Amino acid sequence: MKRFKTQLVETLKTIDRNIQHATSEEALAILLNAKATTLAALQKYEH
């Protein structure tokens, strides 16, 4: 379980880096959706 949580955190870091370099509104929307989904998964496994 700890490894899964670590992977989620690393995924969030990658998404955040990609958000900074998003070149279109569509790309930004996809990345923000991915971030929200990843945060929800992380929150679910923290409780």
Sequence and secondary structure as in RCSB ss.txt:
>XXXX:A:sequence
MKRFKTQLVETLKTIDRNIQHATSEEALAILLNAKATTLAALQKYEH
>XXXX:A:secstr
 HHHHHHHHHHHHHHHHHHHT  SHHHHHHHHHHHHHHHHHHHHHH 
